[in-house]
Amino acid sequence: MLINISDAQVIQPLLQRKSLSPEHLYLYSGMRYNPNARSVAGESLVALETELAQSSLLYLQAQDLFEELNCCHKVLSKALADEEPENFLPVLDELAERFKHIAIHHFDLAYAYLAWHTSDDYPVMHHMLVALTLMRVGMCSNQFSECELMSHLKAALTMNISMLTLQARLRAQTEPLSRDQRETIRKHPEQSANKLKLLGVKDEVWIESVLMHHELPDGTGYPNQVSNNNVGSVLLSVCDSFNARMAQRDYRSNFTAEQAVKDLFAHADHLYSSFTAIILEQLGIYPAGSLVQLQGNQIGCSLIRGETAISPVVLVFRNLPTPGPSAALVDTSTDGYKVRNALPRRDLGKLPGLLELLSKVV
């Protein structure tokens, strides 16, 4: 099998570590790669996957993917803040296509990156995490046409456009919400929908999804406490609620996935529960990006869903109580390496970036 390697410079450290050899690297033109010769500018490389160690392959995939997600973050941040009607729709269309591709081909690794780095810029990163989750769950549900699902994805990317400043402030706020803050939160679905209309959005599915994404099937949501039978906005509501519960807050620890899905199942609505079940199926008990503790007190980041919901591949980077061996990828289905429990992120303070951790196992 062939894989893409977009940056030839990435190859040099791998060659030095003997993870692969020049004989298995080719330019897209079909010529064999020569590390001592200057290749054609901008030409990508391909390599035989069977010649790559799992950690090397994962690092190469992560480098390109994380760079793309970082680019998406910058573009979405600008689109949500600048509110320029002439650019808004084409930018959101392009972002939606990118997230669709990522959800299909790189879901676990992308979810890990976004979940691990959500605290870097919660208001925008949360939009991205919800959009990725929604696309994956929506595809698995078989309840939407492609066009409908893309509209709901764009709703996920823009659902809180009217309260980004407040969300950023609330991340560090420890005191209870003020009356004005509560009112801003209560009104934000309607205000966000109105902003989107001013930005030229005429897609009724997109607008309706944003407008209704906090209204619940039993009529106990907000702002208008109406019964929500809109399947797409219920999907958005479930994905939003799950990821909000999983996020770290200064005033509370993040939920574990098990706690989050139990909380969502408590709604006792068939549609709500069916989407929650798909989230659990796709993400497992220890979703990618979760901080976990293994038997033997190793600490790591859940990276890829395993064969079962409780056996992810974990990127181990710390041993407790004393320093242990260097970082490693661990299959937690193996005896002696099973996951003991998920950990609150704040317990370990500031953690390194995910790509930095991955680089230590290449």
N, C-alpha and C positions, 0 to 999 in steps of 0.2 A: 504494500500500500504506500502511496506517496503522500507526503504532507508538505504544506507550504511553509517556507521560512522567508519572511519578507526582508529581513535585515541581515546582510552577509556578515556584518561585524559580530553578530551574536554567535556565529559559528566558531570564531577563533578560540574562545575559552573552552568550548566543548571539545575541539580538536586537541587542545592541550591536555584535557582530562581523559582523552581516549574514549569519550562516550560514543563517538562515531569517527569514521575515517573519510578522507577526501574521495575515495573510490565510490562512495555512496551518495555523493552530492552532485547535483546537476543544475545547470542554468535552465531557465525555461526554453531557451533556444535549442536545448538538447545537448549542448557541449558539457563535458565533464568540468566540474569546478576545480580550479587550481588555486590553492591558498596563497601561492607565491606570485600569482599574476593578478593584474588589475582587471576585475570583471566589468562588463558593460554597466554604466551608471543606471541605477533604477531597476535592474533586472533581478527578479526574485529567484530564489533557490527552491529546489525540491529535494527531499531525502526519503530513503526507504525507512518507513516507520519501524520495521523489524530490527533495524540497526541502532535504534535509539533506546537508551534506558528509559524506563517509565518516568523517572524524575526529570530527565533532560527534555523529553517530549512535553511533559506538563509545563515546564518552565518556558519553553518556546511558545507554546500555545498561550500561556498566561501573559507573556510579555506583549504579544500582539493584541490580545483581547483586552487587557487592562488599559492599554494605550487607547484603544477604540472607545472604551467606556469612559475614560477620562475626557476624551474629545466630546463624546455625547453629553457629558456633564457640563462642560463649558458652553456648548451650543445651547442646551436647554436652559441653563442659568441666564444666558443673555436673552433668549427668546421670552422667558417669563418676566424678566425685569424690564426690558426695553419696551415691550408692548408696541412693536412696530407692525401695523397691519399689512404693509406691503411684503414683509418677510415672514410673518408668523406662520401662515398656512403652508408654504413650501418647506419651511424648516421642520414643522411638526410632521408633515408627510414623510420627509426623509428620515427623521428619527424613528417613526413608527416602523418603517421598513427595516431599519437596522435592528430594532428590538425584536421584530419578528424573526429575523435570521438568527440572532443570538439565542432566543428562546428555544429554537429548534435544534441548533447545533452545539451550543456551549452553555446550556442552562446552569448546571451545577457550579462551574467555575465562575460564571458571571454573577450568580447569586452570592457565592462566597465573597467575591470582591466587594460587591455593593453592601452586603450585610456587615462585613468586617470594617468598612470605611464609612458607614452611614453617619457616624458622629462628626466626620469632617465637614459636612454641610447637610444637616438633616433635612431641611425643607426640600431641597432639590433631589438629594440622593433617595429620599423616601419615595418621591414620585417615580424614580427610575426602578426602584425595587418592586413597587406595586405594579408597575407596567410589565415588568418581566414576569412576575408571578401570574398576573392576569392573562397574559398571552399563553403561557404554558397550561394553566388550568382551563382556560377557555377552549384551547385545542383539544385537550383530553376529554372535555365534557361532551363534545360533539353536538352542542346546542346552538352553534352560531355559524352563519356564513362567514367567509373570509372578510367580506366587506364590513359586516357588522362587528366582527372582532377587532378589526383595525380601528373602527370608530371608538370602541370602548377602550382600546389601548391608548388612543390620543386623549381620551377623557382621563385616564389614569395619569398621564404626563402633565395634565393641566388642572386637576380637580381642586387644588388649593391656591390657585393663582392670585386670589384676592387677599390671602393672609400669610404670605411668605415671611414678612417682617415679624409678625406676631409669633409664628412658629419658631423662628430663630431665637427670639427672646425667651420663649417658654422652655427651650432646651436647658437654660441655665437658671431658670427661676425656681426657687424653693418655696416661696410663699403661695398661698391659695390664689386661684384666679380671681381677678377683680371683676366687678359687674360689667365693665366695658369689654374686657377680654372675653367673658362668657358670651356676650351679645355678638361680638365679632365672629366667634366660633360658630354660634348658632346660625348666623346669617350667611356664612361663607359659601355654602352651596349655591344659593341664589346670586350672591354677588360675583362669584366666579363664573357662573353661567352668563351673567350680564356682560362681564368683561370679555368673555370669549365672543359674544355676539358683536361687540364693538371692534374686535380684532378681525372680524370678517367671517367667523365660523357660521356656516349655514347648515351644517350637518346636524339634523334633528336628533339622530341617535347619540352623537357626541354630547350635545347640549343636555339632552334628557338624562344621560348617564351621570353627568356632573351634578345636575340639579337634584337628582334623587339618591345620590350615593350614601347619604346618611339616614334616609328613610328606610324603615325595616318592614318586612312582610306583615308583622303583627300590628303595625301602626304606632309603635313606641319610639320611633326615631325622631329626627329633627330635620328641617325647621318647622314643618307643618304637621307632623304626626299623622301622616296619611299612610294607608296600607300600600306597600311597594310591591307590585307584581311585575315590575320591569326586570326581566331576567338579567340583562346586561348590567344594570346598576346594582343589582344584588351581588353579582359576581365582583364588581368593583368594591362594594362595601365589605365583602368577606376578605378580599386580598388586602385592602387598606387596613382593616381591623387587625388581621393576623400580623402584618408587618409592623404596625404601630405597637402592638403588645410585645413584639420581639426586640424592639429598639430600646437602648439604654436611656434612662432618664436620670437627671441629677437627684430627683426626689424619690426615686424608687429603682429597684433592680429590674432588669428586663425579664420578661416571662421566659420560661422554657417553652419549646414548641408543644410539649405535652400539655402544659398549663394553658397555652393560647388556644389550642384546638378544643380542649374541654370547655373553655369559656365560650367559644363560638358555638359548639354543639348545644350549649345550654339554651340557645334560642328556640330549639325544638321545632324549627321550621324545616320542611323537607328540602326545599331548594337551598337554603342556607347550609344545611347539613351536608348536602350532596357536594357542594363546592368545597366545604371544609374537608371532607373525606379525600377529595382529589389532592388538596394541598398536602395532607398527611402522606398520601401515597407517593407524591412526587418529591417531597422534601425529607420525609422520614422524621423520626423523633429528634434527631440531632441535625437540623438543616445545615447545609453548607454555610460556612462563616460563623458557626457557633463555637464558643470556647468550651472545651470539654476536658474532663479528667479521666484518664484510663487507669486500669488496674496497674499497680506499681507506682502510682502517683505521677505519671507523665502528664504534661499539659500540652494541649495542641488545638489546632483549628480544624474542625470538621470540613472536609474539602469536597468529597464526592460521595453521593449516596451509594451505599453498598448493596449487596444482594437482598438484605432485609432492612427494615426501617430502623433497626438499632445497631447496624454494623457499618458505619461509614468508613471511607478511607480518611485517615486523620494525618495532618501535618504536625508532627510532634516537634516542639521547639524548646521545651523546658521540663526539667525534672524537679520534683519537690521531695524532701526539703533541701536537698543538695544538688548542685549542678551535675548533669549527667552527660551522656554522649551528645554529639552534634545532632542537628535537626535531621529528621527522617520521615518518610511516608510509611504509615502503619496501617495494615489491614486489620480492623478491629473485630473481624469474625474469627481471628486466630486466638486460641486459648492463651491467656496471660495478657492479652492486649485489649480486652473488651472495655467498652465505655462504662465508667462507673456512674457519672452524672454530668450534667451541663453546669457551667459555672457562670455567675454574673460577671460581665466584662469589667466592672469597676473594681472588682477584687484584686486585679493584677495591675491596675493603673494604666499608663500609656503603653500600648503595645506596638511593635514594629509593623510596617506595611506588609501586606500579604506577598508582594513580589520579592521583597527583601528576604522574607522567611523562606520562600521557595528557592531563592538563589543559593541558600545554604545546603540544599540537598542535591544540587546538580553535580 
